[in-house]
């Protein structure tokens, strides 16, 4: 591994285009990336994949070092390990109700 490579974080998952990597050359620093498209491509995917990634991060042993109470709180939730499927898709209406329509400021 070169000084500027990323290392995938074992035990975290979010789908084929959503993943977490450690940047060893920056100590305690992590980035999201697309496993399917490479480390140079931003992570992307449906909300369910981001939730799965977030949950797997919260359940990871490293979370126990910085927020043990959070790791304990989510210990019993299932991580689905999605690839390209989801357990539920959001509709545009649901997204716009929470975020707003494109162009809204």
PEPEBEL-V843019 format. One record per pair of residues at least 4 apart in sequence whose C-alpha atoms are under 7 Angstrom apart, sorted by sequence separation. I is the first residue (numbers start at 1). J is the second residue. If there is no record, write none. Layout:
BEGIN
i=I j=J
i=I j=J
END
This chain:
BEGIN
i=1 j=5
i=14 j=18
i=23 j=27
i=34 j=38
i=35 j=39
i=37 j=41
i=45 j=49
i=46 j=50
i=47 j=51
i=48 j=52
i=49 j=53
i=50 j=54
i=51 j=55
i=52 j=56
i=53 j=57
i=54 j=58
i=55 j=59
i=56 j=60
i=59 j=63
i=63 j=67
i=64 j=68
i=67 j=71
i=68 j=72
i=69 j=73
i=70 j=74
i=71 j=75
i=82 j=86
i=90 j=94
i=91 j=95
i=92 j=96
i=93 j=97
i=94 j=98
i=95 j=99
i=96 j=100
i=100 j=104
i=14 j=19
i=33 j=38
i=34 j=39
i=58 j=63
i=63 j=68
i=90 j=95
i=96 j=101
i=13 j=19
i=23 j=29
i=33 j=39
i=57 j=63
i=22 j=29
i=23 j=30
i=34 j=41
i=64 j=71
i=12 j=20
i=22 j=30
i=33 j=41
i=34 j=42
i=63 j=71
i=21 j=30
i=22 j=31
i=33 j=42
i=34 j=43
i=20 j=30
i=21 j=31
i=32 j=42
i=33 j=43
i=34 j=44
i=9 j=20
i=20 j=31
i=21 j=32
i=32 j=43
i=8 j=20
i=9 j=21
i=20 j=32
i=58 j=70
i=59 j=71
i=8 j=21
i=9 j=22
i=19 j=32
i=20 j=33
i=58 j=71
i=7 j=21
i=8 j=22
i=18 j=32
i=19 j=33
i=6 j=21
i=7 j=22
i=18 j=33
i=19 j=34
i=59 j=74
i=6 j=22
i=7 j=23
i=18 j=34
i=19 j=35
i=58 j=74
i=59 j=75
i=6 j=23
i=17 j=34
i=18 j=35
i=5 j=23
i=6 j=24
i=16 j=34
i=17 j=35
i=16 j=35
i=17 j=36
i=16 j=36
i=4 j=25
i=3 j=25
i=56 j=79
i=19 j=43
i=55 j=79
i=18 j=43
i=17 j=43
i=18 j=44
i=17 j=44
i=18 j=45
i=52 j=79
i=17 j=45
i=52 j=80
i=18 j=49
i=18 j=50
i=49 j=82
i=15 j=49
i=19 j=53
i=14 j=49
i=14 j=50
i=14 j=52
i=48 j=86
i=13 j=52
i=14 j=53
i=13 j=53
i=48 j=88
i=12 j=53
i=13 j=56
i=12 j=56
i=11 j=56
i=12 j=57
i=11 j=60
i=15 j=81
i=14 j=81
i=15 j=82
i=16 j=83
i=13 j=81
i=14 j=82
i=15 j=83
i=16 j=84
i=15 j=84
END
